[in-house]
Amino acid sequence: MCGGFTCSKNTLVGLNVIYILVSFLMIGVAVHGKVSGIVTSLPIVGGITACGVFLLMISVIGLIGAVRHHQVLLFFYMVVLFLIFLIQFSCSCAALAINEGDEIKLIKSAWKTAETKSESLVIQAEQTFDCCGLGLGEDNIPYLKPSAADRNFTETREVFKNYPDAECYHAANVTMKKECLTCYSHISDKVNSGFNAAGGLGLFFSFTEFIGVWLAARFRNQKDPRANPSAFL
């Protein structure tokens, strides 16, 4: 019968196996991104790796607790997983609720930080999106055409030296095309869709974690039919 001891045990084991696979995927993506140079920010790589390792540890604890019907491990698993649920649910709701003004502040802050601490990230962004400059004024109002300061940054660092077909290509005797736009016009939609995707997926998986908490609590209070009938639950 589904809902009995065996069914609850198998479901909990399967859920934790999925969590283990997801944790390996997170660790693998972080390592691949660092090795291949896709992600050059150490805090981002470290954060993704730490989340993967933490999820792996709690999943192994839950798996052992489910297989052995271990009361202490299942209780610890329930408490930690519920805390993860609360954090992930809150972050997901915040990501979905973010507005355009907040997005502009986040993008501008990240861009300014990259300009002062890691210019290679700005150069990589301009090459990827074929754009010049951020495109946000001091009052955070977006503008489409690169300013003189934007063009000076891109030209002095020869960002598009090896990209003659780019719209923002420049050379000693070649000016940028009129079609060249600032980066905000390219990345604003992608950032917005990224927040929505991250928030939606996080919200979905947070409910699977809540199901895991409920299932662990249910399974913990069920009696093993193979155990001694007079044993204390």
Sine and cosine of phi, psi and omega as CSV:
sin_phi,cos_phi,sin_psi,cos_psi,sin_omega,cos_omega
0.00,0.00,0.76,-0.65,0.02,-1.00
-0.95,0.31,0.73,-0.68,-0.10,-0.99
0.96,-0.26,-0.18,0.98,0.06,-1.00
-0.99,0.17,-0.14,-0.99,-0.07,-1.00
-0.88,0.48,-0.77,0.64,-0.07,-1.00
-0.91,0.41,-0.67,0.74,0.00,-1.00
-0.90,0.43,-0.70,0.71,0.01,-1.00
-0.89,0.45,-0.65,0.76,0.00,-1.00
-0.90,0.43,-0.74,0.68,-0.02,-1.00
-0.91,0.42,-0.63,0.78,0.02,-1.00
-0.91,0.42,-0.68,0.73,0.01,-1.00
-0.91,0.40,-0.64,0.77,0.06,-1.00
-0.89,0.45,-0.72,0.70,0.01,-1.00
-0.88,0.47,-0.64,0.77,0.02,-1.00
-0.89,0.45,-0.66,0.76,0.00,-1.00
-0.96,0.28,-0.50,0.86,0.11,-0.99
-0.89,0.45,-0.65,0.76,0.05,-1.00
-0.90,0.44,-0.67,0.74,0.05,-1.00
-0.87,0.49,-0.64,0.77,0.02,-1.00
-0.90,0.44,-0.69,0.73,0.03,-1.00
-0.89,0.46,-0.66,0.75,0.02,-1.00
-0.90,0.43,-0.63,0.77,0.01,-1.00
-0.90,0.43,-0.67,0.74,0.06,-1.00
-0.90,0.44,-0.59,0.80,0.03,-1.00
-0.90,0.43,-0.69,0.73,0.02,-1.00
-0.89,0.46,-0.70,0.71,0.01,-1.00
-0.90,0.43,-0.69,0.73,0.00,-1.00
-0.89,0.45,-0.66,0.75,0.02,-1.00
-0.90,0.43,-0.67,0.74,0.01,-1.00
-0.90,0.44,-0.71,0.71,-0.01,-1.00
-0.92,0.40,-0.69,0.73,0.01,-1.00
-0.88,0.47,-0.67,0.74,0.00,-1.00
-0.89,0.45,-0.61,0.79,0.01,-1.00
-0.95,0.30,-0.70,0.72,-0.04,-1.00
-0.91,0.40,-0.67,0.74,-0.07,-1.00
-0.99,0.13,-0.14,0.99,0.02,-1.00
0.99,0.11,0.14,0.99,0.02,-1.00
-0.93,0.37,-0.68,0.73,0.05,-1.00
-0.91,-0.42,0.88,-0.47,-0.06,-1.00
-0.96,-0.28,-0.05,1.00,-0.01,-1.00
-1.00,0.04,0.89,-0.46,-0.01,-1.00
-0.89,0.46,-0.64,0.77,0.04,-1.00
-0.87,0.49,-0.61,0.80,0.01,-1.00
-0.92,0.40,-0.74,0.67,0.01,-1.00
-0.88,0.47,-0.70,0.72,0.00,-1.00
-0.90,0.44,-0.63,0.78,0.01,-1.00
-0.91,0.42,-0.71,0.71,0.01,-1.00
-0.91,0.42,-0.68,0.73,0.00,-1.00
-0.90,0.44,-0.68,0.73,0.00,-1.00
-0.89,0.46,-0.67,0.75,0.04,-1.00
-0.89,0.46,-0.66,0.75,0.01,-1.00
-0.90,0.43,-0.69,0.72,0.00,-1.00
-0.91,0.41,-0.67,0.74,-0.01,-1.00
-0.90,0.44,-0.69,0.72,0.03,-1.00
-0.90,0.44,-0.61,0.79,0.04,-1.00
-0.89,0.46,-0.69,0.72,-0.03,-1.00
-0.90,0.44,-0.74,0.67,-0.04,-1.00
-0.93,0.36,-0.50,0.87,0.03,-1.00
-0.94,0.35,-0.65,0.76,0.04,-1.00
-0.90,0.43,-0.66,0.75,0.05,-1.00
-0.88,0.48,-0.71,0.71,0.02,-1.00
-0.90,0.43,-0.60,0.80,0.00,-1.00
-0.92,0.40,-0.72,0.70,0.03,-1.00
-0.90,0.44,-0.68,0.73,0.01,-1.00
-0.89,0.46,-0.59,0.80,0.01,-1.00
-0.95,0.31,-0.68,0.73,-0.03,-1.00
-0.92,0.40,-0.66,0.75,-0.06,-1.00
-1.00,-0.06,-0.10,0.99,-0.07,-1.00
0.81,0.58,0.72,0.69,-0.08,-1.00
-1.00,0.06,0.88,-0.47,-0.11,-0.99
-0.90,0.45,-0.70,0.72,-0.06,-1.00
-0.92,0.39,-0.72,0.69,0.00,-1.00
-0.90,0.44,-0.65,0.76,0.01,-1.00
-0.91,0.41,-0.62,0.79,0.03,-1.00
-0.92,0.40,-0.71,0.70,0.04,-1.00
-0.88,0.48,-0.67,0.74,0.02,-1.00
-0.88,0.48,-0.69,0.72,0.00,-1.00
-0.88,0.47,-0.72,0.69,-0.05,-1.00
-0.90,0.44,-0.75,0.66,-0.04,-1.00
-0.92,0.40,-0.67,0.74,-0.01,-1.00
-0.91,0.41,-0.57,0.82,0.04,-1.00
-0.93,0.38,-0.61,0.79,0.06,-1.00
-0.91,0.42,-0.65,0.76,0.05,-1.00
-0.89,0.47,-0.66,0.75,0.04,-1.00
-0.85,0.52,-0.72,0.69,-0.02,-1.00
-0.89,0.46,-0.70,0.72,-0.02,-1.00
-0.91,0.42,-0.74,0.68,-0.05,-1.00
-0.92,0.39,-0.63,0.78,0.02,-1.00
-0.89,0.45,-0.68,0.74,0.00,-1.00
-0.91,0.42,-0.71,0.70,0.00,-1.00
-0.91,0.42,-0.62,0.79,0.01,-1.00
-0.91,0.41,-0.69,0.73,0.04,-1.00
-0.90,0.44,-0.63,0.78,0.03,-1.00
-0.91,0.42,-0.64,0.77,0.01,-1.00
-0.91,0.42,-0.62,0.79,0.01,-1.00
-0.96,0.27,-0.45,0.89,-0.07,-1.00
-1.00,-0.02,-0.09,1.00,-0.06,-1.00
-0.91,0.42,0.66,-0.76,-0.03,-1.00
-0.97,-0.25,0.03,-1.00,-0.09,-1.00
-0.90,0.44,-0.61,0.79,0.00,-1.00
-0.90,0.44,-0.66,0.75,0.04,-1.00
-0.92,0.40,-0.63,0.78,0.03,-1.00
-0.88,0.48,-0.68,0.73,0.00,-1.00
-0.88,0.48,-0.69,0.73,0.01,-1.00
-0.90,0.43,-0.66,0.75,0.01,-1.00
-0.91,0.41,-0.71,0.71,-0.01,-1.00
-0.90,0.44,-0.70,0.71,-0.03,-1.00
-0.91,0.42,-0.67,0.74,0.02,-1.00
-0.89,0.46,-0.70,0.71,0.01,-1.00
-0.91,0.42,-0.64,0.77,-0.01,-1.00
-0.91,0.41,-0.71,0.71,-0.01,-1.00
-0.90,0.43,-0.62,0.78,0.04,-1.00
-0.90,0.43,-0.67,0.74,0.01,-1.00
-0.91,0.41,-0.60,0.80,0.00,-1.00
-0.89,0.45,-0.59,0.80,-0.06,-1.00
-1.00,0.02,-0.49,0.87,-0.10,-1.00
-0.95,-0.32,-0.46,0.89,-0.05,-1.00
-0.45,-0.90,0.99,0.10,-0.03,-1.00
-0.89,0.46,-0.41,0.91,-0.01,-1.00
-0.88,0.47,-0.52,0.86,0.03,-1.00
-0.93,0.38,-0.64,0.77,0.04,-1.00
-0.92,0.40,-0.69,0.72,0.02,-1.00
-0.88,0.47,-0.67,0.74,0.02,-1.00
-0.90,0.44,-0.63,0.77,0.01,-1.00
-0.91,0.41,-0.68,0.74,0.01,-1.00
-0.91,0.41,-0.63,0.78,0.03,-1.00
-0.93,0.37,-0.63,0.78,-0.04,-1.00
-0.92,0.40,-0.71,0.70,-0.08,-1.00
-0.99,-0.14,0.03,1.00,-0.01,-1.00
0.79,0.62,0.89,0.45,-0.06,-1.00
-0.61,-0.79,0.14,-0.99,-0.05,-1.00
-0.69,-0.72,0.89,-0.45,0.01,-1.00
0.97,0.22,0.26,-0.97,-0.03,-1.00
-0.97,0.25,-0.74,0.67,0.00,-1.00
1.00,-0.07,0.44,0.90,0.07,-1.00
-0.80,-0.60,0.83,-0.56,-0.02,-1.00
-0.98,0.22,-0.03,-1.00,0.01,-1.00
-0.89,0.46,-0.48,0.88,0.02,-1.00
-1.00,-0.03,0.21,0.98,0.03,-1.00
0.91,0.42,0.35,0.94,0.08,-1.00
-1.00,0.01,0.82,-0.57,-0.04,-1.00
-0.93,0.36,0.54,-0.84,0.15,-0.99
-0.70,-0.71,0.51,-0.86,-0.14,-0.99
-1.00,0.03,-0.69,0.72,-0.09,-1.00
-1.00,0.06,0.70,-0.71,-0.01,-1.00
-0.87,0.50,0.64,-0.77,0.05,-1.00
-0.99,0.14,0.07,-1.00,0.02,-1.00
-0.89,0.46,-0.62,0.79,0.02,-1.00
-0.92,0.39,-0.62,0.78,0.05,-1.00
-0.89,0.46,-0.73,0.69,-0.01,-1.00
-0.91,0.41,-0.60,0.80,0.00,-1.00
-0.90,0.44,-0.69,0.73,0.03,-1.00
-0.87,0.49,-0.72,0.69,-0.06,-1.00
-0.94,0.34,-0.66,0.75,-0.06,-1.00
-0.96,0.29,-0.65,0.76,-0.02,-1.00
-0.92,0.40,-0.45,0.89,0.00,-1.00
-0.99,-0.15,0.07,1.00,0.07,-1.00
0.75,0.67,0.79,0.62,-0.07,-1.00
-0.87,0.49,-0.66,0.75,-0.09,-1.00
-0.95,-0.32,0.48,0.88,-0.04,-1.00
-0.87,0.50,-0.62,0.78,-0.04,-1.00
-0.98,-0.19,0.29,0.96,0.00,-1.00
-0.80,-0.61,0.94,0.33,-0.07,-1.00
-0.91,0.41,-0.35,0.94,-0.01,-1.00
-1.00,0.01,-0.04,1.00,-0.03,-1.00
-0.96,0.29,0.50,-0.86,0.01,-1.00
-0.92,0.38,-0.44,0.90,0.00,-1.00
-0.98,-0.18,0.35,0.94,0.00,-1.00
-0.90,0.44,0.61,-0.80,-0.01,-1.00
-0.60,-0.80,0.44,-0.90,0.06,-1.00
-0.46,-0.89,-0.04,-1.00,-0.05,-1.00
-0.87,0.50,-0.62,0.78,-0.04,-1.00
-0.90,-0.44,0.31,0.95,-0.02,-1.00
-0.80,-0.60,0.81,-0.58,0.05,-1.00
-1.00,-0.05,0.32,-0.95,0.01,-1.00
-0.91,0.42,0.54,-0.84,0.03,-1.00
-0.94,0.34,0.37,-0.93,0.03,-1.00
-0.92,0.39,-0.39,0.92,-0.02,-1.00
-0.97,0.25,-0.19,0.98,-0.02,-1.00
-0.93,0.38,0.80,-0.60,-0.04,-1.00
-0.87,-0.49,0.20,-0.98,0.06,-1.00
-0.97,0.24,0.28,-0.96,-0.10,-1.00
-0.96,0.29,-0.49,0.87,-0.03,-1.00
-0.87,0.49,-0.59,0.81,0.01,-1.00
-0.91,0.42,-0.37,0.93,0.00,-1.00
-1.00,-0.04,-0.61,0.79,-0.16,-0.99
-0.99,-0.13,-0.21,0.98,-0.06,-1.00
-0.88,0.48,-0.71,0.70,0.01,-1.00
-0.92,0.40,-0.60,0.80,-0.01,-1.00
-0.93,0.36,-0.62,0.78,0.04,-1.00
-0.91,0.41,-0.67,0.74,0.00,-1.00
-0.89,0.45,-0.71,0.70,0.04,-1.00
-0.92,0.40,-0.53,0.85,0.04,-1.00
-0.92,0.40,-0.68,0.74,0.06,-1.00
-0.89,0.46,-0.69,0.72,-0.02,-1.00
-0.91,0.41,-0.66,0.75,0.00,-1.00
-0.92,0.39,-0.71,0.70,0.00,-1.00
-0.90,0.44,-0.67,0.74,0.02,-1.00
-0.91,0.41,-0.67,0.75,0.00,-1.00
-0.91,0.41,-0.72,0.69,0.01,-1.00
-0.92,0.40,-0.66,0.75,0.02,-1.00
-0.89,0.46,-0.63,0.77,0.02,-1.00
-0.91,0.41,-0.66,0.75,0.00,-1.00
-0.89,0.45,-0.75,0.66,-0.05,-1.00
-0.95,0.30,-0.40,0.91,0.07,-1.00
-0.91,0.41,-0.56,0.83,0.04,-1.00
-0.95,0.31,-0.51,0.86,0.10,-1.00
-0.92,0.40,-0.54,0.84,0.06,-1.00
-0.93,0.36,-0.61,0.79,0.06,-1.00
-0.90,0.43,-0.63,0.78,0.08,-1.00
-0.88,0.48,-0.64,0.77,0.05,-1.00
-0.89,0.46,-0.64,0.77,0.04,-1.00
-0.90,0.44,-0.74,0.68,-0.01,-1.00
-0.89,0.46,-0.66,0.75,-0.03,-1.00
-0.92,0.39,-0.64,0.77,0.02,-1.00
-0.91,0.41,-0.64,0.76,0.03,-1.00
-0.90,0.43,-0.66,0.75,0.01,-1.00
-0.91,0.41,-0.72,0.69,-0.04,-1.00
-0.92,0.40,-0.58,0.82,-0.03,-1.00
-0.90,0.44,-0.53,0.85,-0.05,-1.00
-1.00,-0.06,0.04,1.00,0.04,-1.00
-1.00,-0.01,0.50,-0.87,-0.03,-1.00
-1.00,-0.07,0.71,-0.70,0.06,-1.00
-0.94,0.33,0.88,-0.47,-0.03,-1.00
-0.91,0.42,-0.32,0.95,0.00,-1.00
-1.00,0.04,-0.14,0.99,-0.03,-1.00
-0.99,0.11,0.10,-0.99,0.02,-1.00
-0.90,0.43,0.85,-0.53,-0.06,-1.00
-0.86,0.52,-0.43,0.90,-0.02,-1.00
-1.00,-0.03,0.06,1.00,-0.04,-1.00
-0.95,0.31,0.48,-0.87,0.00,-1.00
-0.97,0.24,0.75,-0.66,0.01,-1.00
-0.96,0.29,0.00,0.00,0.00,0.00
